[in-house]
Amino acid sequence: MNENVNKSALFNGSCFALITTAFTFSIRAGILSQVGERFGLTATQLGFINQMFFLGFPISMILGGLLYYKIGPKLIMQIAFITHVIGILTTIYAGSYAVLLVSTLFIGFGNGCTEAACNPMIADMYSGDKMSKMLNRFHMWFPGGIVIGSLVSKFMTDNGMSWQAQMWVTMIPTIIYAILFFGKTFPKPKLQSSTSIAENLKAMASPTFIFLFICMALTAISEFGPQQWVGLIMSKSGASPMLILALVTGLMAVGRFFGGPVTHALGQTGVLLMGAVFTAIGIYMFSTVTGGMAYLAAIFFAIGVCFFWPTMVGAAAQRVPLSGALGMSIIGGVGMFSTAIWQPIIGSWIDSDKAAAQATGLTGDQLDLAAGQATLAKMVAFPGILIVLFLIFFFWQKKAAPRSDAKVAAAH
């Protein structure tokens, strides 16, 4: 087989695998309230289901990162396909809350395998500026896929289609990536850098990495907390939750594509600080506005969270270079793990805020809106703390500017 054709098939397969991840994120967010009604679940129980999704991701991503050089991307993607199929089918045919927990864990595990295999595989297939360009195009499909998934979920919900039918849609990109990968020659993993895992771990014990580790836990929940609950929280606000999610992730896709010049102008620390400010404004607006103003809140929120993930990973790579690929996996893993931990807590906030609003005599849509906005008001604390931390980081790192911020931001 022609090498370029093989490369193209592997790259396109990687993109469809990431679209699967995006669909499981956006469509699951869209059907959360329907699943809650079908099984009679509280928001806290729905939070535990979300937790399984975000817990499976870092487990497989870190395991895959450690094993990539031993077993290669082909086997990791075979595991991703198997776990995706098991997770999607058991969600569709779930008969109980317990089965939903397990099925969602499988989906999260498959998503983490995709990240663990495809990032280094693309880096192995291309080099130099071409590698940065292709990684950038690959990562566009997470927010891009969420836009598509959000619009599909909205269309299907508006037309009375069941949540099971929506989950079937996630099988489409799953089957496509399996077909594209089938029979292809995967690149052999290039030799790991000269640094050993022991040296990686030693580097990760540095104050800078520990600081980034703590900040990543807060940046991730600032981004994924509001997004994962948007369907439940914003459903009575007078704005379409799925259009809000599509708007946020659409702006993120565009922003990340043109992220290099922004990061070059503001620097990593400047981007992180401004991101925290815009995120705080966006979440605060979500907690106070209704109707069309919710879309303006979505724009502020999208500008805020757009560069969080790639810039945090880039900061770990450039400011603690000896942490290596393992360090980047750990930073990404703690982001997803933090998001997992907070999901049932956010669910319990919704339940308690609903009880408090009921005590004031609110009912129906007014009750749901008041409870949702009270929960969002609590979430402002996440970017609020980050504003303080990134101010500290800005002045702390002022004399230690990295060599090439823009390239790193574009590459993730």
TARAWO-V746505 format. One record per helix or strand. SS is the DSSP state (h for helix, s for strand). FROM is the first residue (numbers start at 1). LEN is the number of residues. If there is no record, write none. Layout:
ss: <SS SS>
from: <FROM FROM>
len: <LEN LEN>
//
This chain:
ss: <h h h h h h h h h h h h h h h>
from: <3 43 97 128 163 197 207 230 241 259 293 308 321 364 405>
len: <37 50 29 31 19 8 22 5 17 28 13 12 39 33 7>
//
